[in-house]
Amino acid sequence: MIAARRASFVAATPASPLAPVAKGRRRRRRGYMARTALATAVLLLTIAVGASARSTRADSLQTFETRYYILKTDVPSDEAREASLRMTKMAEEYAARTRDFSGEIRQKFPFYLIHDADVYLKHGGVSGSAGLFNGSALVVHVPDHVDARVWHVLQHEGFHQFAAAVIGGDRPVWVNEGLAEYFGEAIFTGDEFVTGIIPQWRLERMRREMSAGQFRSIDQMMQMNLDEWNSKLSIVNYDQGWSMVHFLIHGDGGKYRQAFAAFMVDLSRNRPWPSAWQDNFGDASGFQQRWQDFWQKLPDNPTAELSTKANVATLTSFLARAISQKQAFASYEAFAKSARQGSLKMAADQWLPQSLLVNAIADADDFAHAGASYSILTGSAPPRLACRLKSGARFIGRFTLRNGAIVVDVDESR
């Protein structure tokens, strides 16, 4: 039983051998969060109770029914289509990453993605907020167009909706918000999501907050309740909750990951968190020092190679679609030229947003300027997309077609 696997933060007590950290991939987010970081965190509202989304002016909204969501929206059709695709993949990522302590998705979630500010308010939105889960519906505002900030809010608040319906139990607010931020940082590659990235801008902010003594003590953070959290929404609290969750999943080589999963199992069974923590982690007195050491010792751009793998995954997703439509490319340059011209083909049922490709090509250009080299390997069928970094790390994107769906894998070697 997972709960029997216990990890300790006390230096004198050797930690139990736990499962290794799973691999992940992600495309870099291009600087938007550095400009809107405060707005994103402060405007993320978690409403624990409240009425279901109202249906006033429902005729002005289009309805899109997907595998896991019933989306009602007034955004342009391509943006609605992308939102439907992304959130379908996001729900699957929630389920995959929490499978040790969650149940099955047995319902379609109500989801409102609304541009009109008045309609946003009438469907349960809160004035001045970017989005929320109101206890029933996921309700997100689109001020201008659907961009990376909106995706972050969707993925964050979407986790709260998923957790309420599928995980259950009563989680401490730092766990709830930390996990929501963990998924908020996830990046879409076309056929999957990538989790576990540490953006450089956020690492720099974490260092400033930590050195300035802005974080609460671990005991204070663990004792904090939802009312206290919501009474003064603070970006520092979001950063601390996210950093604690990230540490428990990835810190010290992943040795706390299985104990964290067991802790979450106990919470999902409505076990009080103090006893659940004690049984799975023992004395938490060493947690603060180990958590601080982890973040203070990280180098700059600690997940840069993970970002490259994600970029390769995204490009491979588009290569797979083009190859399936009988396009051929003698080189990466030929593939990139077609991508820039917007001439890559894809079947209607394998659609991906053009903006995803534009960003992936731009990121690849940035990596190339930093010394990376991209190529198309044509010695086997189907072709593969490869990237070699200046460090010597090499990533090869492969794809297969399974039951009509494209499956992308990225192998790493040195």
C-alpha positions in Angstrom: 0.0 0.0 0.0 1.3 3.4 -1.0 0.6 4.9 2.5 3.2 2.7 4.0 5.9 4.4 2.1 7.1 7.1 4.4 9.6 9.9 3.8 11.3 12.1 6.4 12.7 15.6 6.2 14.9 15.1 9.3 18.5 14.9 8.2 19.4 12.2 10.7 16.7 9.8 9.4 17.4 8.3 6.0 14.6 8.7 3.5 12.8 5.7 2.1 13.7 4.8 -1.5 10.9 6.3 -3.6 9.9 6.3 -7.3 12.0 8.3 -9.7 10.8 11.5 -11.1 8.8 11.0 -14.3 10.0 12.7 -17.5 8.2 15.7 -18.8 8.4 18.1 -21.7 7.4 21.7 -22.3 7.7 24.6 -24.8 9.0 27.8 -23.3 6.4 30.5 -22.4 7.6 33.6 -24.2 7.9 36.2 -21.4 4.3 37.1 -20.9 4.3 36.1 -17.3 7.1 38.5 -16.5 4.7 41.3 -17.6 1.5 40.0 -16.0 2.7 37.9 -13.0 1.1 40.0 -10.3 -2.2 40.2 -12.2 -2.3 36.5 -12.8 -1.8 35.5 -9.2 -3.9 38.2 -7.5 -6.8 37.6 -9.8 -7.0 33.9 -9.4 -10.0 33.4 -7.2 -11.1 30.1 -5.7 -14.7 30.4 -4.6 -15.3 27.4 -2.4 -19.1 27.8 -2.3 -21.5 29.6 -4.6 -24.4 29.2 -7.0 -24.0 27.4 -10.3 -23.3 29.5 -13.3 -26.4 31.4 -14.4 -27.9 31.1 -17.9 -28.8 34.8 -18.5 -28.2 35.8 -22.2 -27.3 32.2 -23.0 -28.4 32.7 -26.6 -25.4 34.9 -27.1 -23.1 32.0 -26.4 -22.1 29.1 -28.6 -22.0 25.6 -27.1 -19.2 23.1 -27.8 -19.5 19.7 -26.2 -16.3 17.8 -25.7 -15.2 14.6 -24.0 -15.0 16.2 -20.6 -16.5 19.7 -20.9 -19.6 21.6 -22.0 -18.1 24.8 -23.2 -20.2 27.9 -23.7 -18.4 30.9 -25.2 -18.5 34.1 -27.2 -14.9 34.0 -28.4 -14.1 33.4 -32.1 -14.6 29.8 -33.3 -10.8 29.0 -33.7 -10.2 30.2 -30.1 -13.1 28.1 -28.9 -11.8 25.1 -30.8 -8.4 25.5 -29.3 -9.8 25.9 -25.8 -11.8 22.7 -26.3 -8.8 20.8 -27.5 -6.5 22.1 -24.8 -8.9 21.5 -21.9 -9.6 18.0 -23.1 -5.8 17.3 -23.0 -5.6 19.1 -19.7 -8.3 17.0 -18.1 -6.3 13.9 -19.2 -3.2 15.4 -17.7 -4.9 16.1 -14.4 -6.1 12.5 -14.3 -2.7 11.0 -15.3 -0.8 13.1 -12.8 -3.2 12.4 -9.9 -4.1 8.8 -10.7 -2.6 7.6 -7.4 -5.2 9.6 -5.4 -8.1 10.5 -7.7 -11.0 8.7 -9.1 -12.5 8.7 -12.7 -14.0 11.6 -14.6 -17.7 10.6 -14.6 -19.3 13.8 -15.7 -18.9 16.7 -18.2 -17.8 19.9 -16.5 -19.6 23.2 -17.2 -17.1 25.7 -18.7 -17.7 29.3 -19.6 -15.1 31.2 -21.6 -16.4 34.7 -22.1 -15.2 37.9 -23.7 -18.1 40.2 -22.9 -17.6 41.6 -19.4 -21.3 41.9 -18.6 -22.0 38.3 -19.7 -19.0 37.1 -17.7 -20.5 38.7 -14.6 -23.9 37.3 -15.3 -22.6 33.8 -15.6 -20.9 33.8 -12.2 -17.7 35.8 -12.9 -16.4 38.2 -10.3 -15.7 41.8 -11.2 -11.9 42.4 -11.5 -11.1 38.7 -11.7 -9.5 36.8 -14.5 -11.5 33.6 -13.7 -12.7 31.3 -11.1 -14.2 27.9 -10.2 -17.4 28.8 -8.4 -18.1 25.4 -6.9 -19.8 24.1 -10.1 -18.6 25.9 -13.2 -15.3 27.0 -14.6 -15.8 30.6 -15.6 -12.9 32.5 -17.3 -12.8 36.0 -18.7 -11.1 36.9 -22.1 -10.4 40.6 -22.0 -8.9 40.8 -25.6 -8.1 37.4 -27.1 -7.2 34.0 -25.7 -3.5 34.2 -24.8 -1.0 32.6 -22.5 -2.4 34.4 -19.5 -5.9 33.0 -20.2 -4.5 29.5 -20.6 -2.7 29.8 -17.2 -5.9 30.8 -15.5 -7.9 28.1 -17.3 -5.4 25.4 -16.2 -5.2 26.7 -12.7 -8.9 27.0 -12.1 -9.7 23.9 -14.1 -7.7 21.9 -11.6 -9.9 23.2 -8.7 -12.9 22.0 -10.7 -11.4 18.6 -11.4 -10.2 18.2 -7.8 -13.7 19.0 -6.4 -15.4 16.4 -8.7 -12.7 13.7 -9.0 -10.3 13.9 -6.1 -12.6 15.0 -3.3 -11.6 15.4 0.4 -10.4 18.5 2.1 -6.9 19.7 1.1 -5.0 22.4 2.9 -5.1 25.6 0.9 -1.3 25.5 0.2 -1.7 22.1 -1.4 -4.8 23.0 -3.4 -3.4 26.3 -4.7 0.1 24.8 -5.1 -1.1 22.0 -7.3 -3.3 24.4 -9.3 -0.3 26.6 -10.0 1.7 23.5 -10.9 -0.8 22.7 -13.6 -1.1 26.4 -14.4 2.5 26.3 -15.5 1.9 23.3 -17.7 2.5 23.8 -21.4 0.5 22.4 -24.3 2.6 20.7 -27.1 -0.3 19.6 -29.4 -0.8 16.1 -28.2 0.0 16.4 -24.5 0.8 18.7 -21.7 4.2 19.1 -20.0 4.4 19.7 -16.2 7.3 20.4 -13.9 8.8 23.4 -15.6 10.5 26.2 -13.5 10.3 29.4 -15.5 13.4 31.5 -15.0 11.4 34.6 -14.3 9.6 32.8 -11.5 12.8 31.3 -10.1 14.3 34.8 -9.9 11.2 36.1 -8.1 11.3 33.2 -5.7 14.9 34.0 -4.8 14.0 37.6 -4.1 11.0 36.7 -2.0 13.0 34.1 -0.1 16.0 36.3 0.6 13.7 39.2 1.7 12.0 36.9 4.2 8.6 37.3 2.6 7.6 33.7 2.8 5.7 32.4 5.8 7.2 29.7 8.0 6.2 26.2 6.9 4.1 25.8 10.0 2.2 29.0 9.3 1.7 28.1 5.7 0.4 24.6 6.6 -2.0 26.1 9.1 -3.4 28.7 6.7 -7.0 28.3 5.8 -9.0 29.3 2.7 -10.5 32.4 4.4 -7.1 33.7 5.3 -5.8 33.0 1.8 -8.7 34.8 0.1 -8.8 37.7 2.6 -5.5 39.0 1.1 -4.6 37.4 -2.2 -0.9 37.6 -2.4 1.5 36.5 -5.2 3.9 35.5 -2.5 1.5 32.9 -1.2 1.0 31.5 -4.7 4.7 31.3 -5.2 5.3 29.5 -1.9 2.4 27.0 -2.3 3.7 26.2 -5.9 7.3 25.9 -4.7 6.3 23.5 -1.8 4.3 21.3 -4.2 7.0 21.3 -6.8 9.6 20.4 -4.2 7.5 17.5 -2.9 7.1 16.2 -6.5 10.6 16.8 -7.9 12.9 17.7 -5.0 15.9 15.7 -3.9 15.7 13.4 -6.9 12.0 12.8 -6.4 12.3 10.9 -3.1 9.2 12.6 -1.6 7.0 12.0 -4.5 5.4 8.7 -3.5 4.9 9.9 0.1 3.2 13.0 -1.2 0.9 10.7 -3.3 0.1 8.7 -0.2 -0.6 12.0 1.7 -3.0 13.0 -1.0 -4.7 9.6 -0.9 -5.3 10.1 2.8 -6.7 13.6 2.2 -9.0 12.3 -0.5 -10.4 10.0 2.2 -11.2 12.9 4.4 -8.4 12.2 6.8 -7.2 15.3 8.8 -4.1 16.6 7.2 -1.9 16.8 10.3 -2.2 13.0 10.9 -1.9 12.3 7.2 1.3 14.3 7.1 2.7 12.6 10.2 2.1 9.1 8.9 3.6 9.8 5.4 6.4 12.2 6.2 6.9 12.0 10.0 8.5 14.9 11.7 8.2 18.0 9.4 10.9 19.9 11.3 13.4 19.5 8.5 11.1 20.4 5.7 11.8 24.1 5.8 15.5 23.8 5.5 15.4 21.2 2.7 12.8 23.2 0.8 14.9 26.3 1.0 18.1 24.5 0.1 16.4 23.0 -3.0 15.4 26.4 -4.3 18.5 28.4 -3.3 20.8 25.9 -4.9 19.1 25.7 -8.3 21.1 27.0 -11.2 19.6 29.5 -13.6 17.3 28.0 -16.2 17.1 24.7 -14.3 14.6 23.1 -16.7 16.1 24.5 -20.0 16.6 21.0 -21.5 13.0 20.1 -20.5 11.9 23.1 -22.5 13.9 21.9 -25.5 12.3 18.5 -25.3 8.9 20.2 -25.3 9.8 22.2 -28.3 10.8 19.0 -30.1 7.5 17.4 -29.1 5.5 20.3 -30.4 7.3 20.4 -33.8 7.0 16.6 -34.0 3.2 16.9 -33.5 3.0 19.1 -36.6 5.5 17.0 -38.6 3.4 13.9 -37.9 0.3 15.6 -39.2 2.0 16.7 -42.4 3.6 13.3 -43.0 0.2 11.7 -42.6 -1.1 14.0 -45.4 1.7 12.7 -47.7 4.0 15.8 -47.3 7.7 15.1 -47.4 10.7 17.1 -46.1 14.3 16.6 -47.1 15.5 18.7 -44.2 14.5 20.6 -41.1 14.9 23.8 -43.1 12.4 22.6 -45.6 10.0 21.7 -42.8 10.5 25.1 -41.1 10.0 27.0 -44.4 6.7 25.3 -44.9 5.7 26.0 -41.3 6.5 29.7 -41.8 4.5 29.8 -45.0 1.5 28.2 -43.3 1.6 25.3 -45.9 1.8 22.4 -43.5 -1.2 20.1 -44.0 -3.2 18.3 -41.4 -6.4 16.3 -41.4 -9.5 18.0 -40.0 -9.8 15.5 -37.1 -6.1 16.1 -36.2 -6.3 19.9 -36.1 -3.9 22.0 -34.1 -3.9 25.8 -33.8 -1.5 27.6 -36.1 -0.4 29.9 -33.3 1.1 26.8 -31.6 3.2 26.2 -34.6 4.3 29.8 -35.0 5.5 29.9 -31.3 7.3 26.5 -31.7 9.2 27.7 -34.8 10.1 30.9 -33.0 11.3 29.0 -30.0 13.4 26.7 -32.2 15.0 29.8 -33.8 15.9 31.0 -30.3 17.4 27.6 -29.4 19.3 27.6 -32.6 20.8 31.0 -31.9 22.0 29.6 -28.5 23.8 26.8 -30.4 21.2 24.1 -30.9 20.9 22.3 -34.3 17.7 20.8 -35.7 17.4 18.1 -38.4 14.9 15.7 -40.0 16.1 12.1 -39.8 14.9 10.3 -42.9 16.7 7.0 -42.6 13.7 5.3 -41.2 10.0 5.4 -41.6 8.4 7.5 -40.5 10.8 10.4 -40.4 12.0 11.8 -37.0 12.7 15.3 -35.8 16.0 15.8 -33.9 17.6 18.5 -31.9 21.2 18.6 -30.5 22.1 21.1 -27.9 25.4 22.8 -27.4 25.8 20.8 -24.2 25.7 17.5 -26.2 22.2 16.5 -25.2 20.1 15.2 -28.1 16.4 14.9 -28.4 14.6 12.8 -31.0 10.9 13.2 -31.6 9.1 10.1 -32.9 5.5 9.6 -33.7 3.1 6.7 -34.3 -0.6 6.5 -35.2 -2.7 4.5 -32.7 -6.4 4.0 -33.3 -6.4 7.1 -35.5 -4.6 9.3 -32.8 -1.1 10.6 -33.2 1.2 9.7 -30.3 4.4 11.6 -29.9 7.4 10.5 -27.8 10.8 12.3 -27.4 13.9 10.3 -26.6 16.9 11.9 -24.9 20.5 10.8 -25.3 24.0 12.3 -24.7 
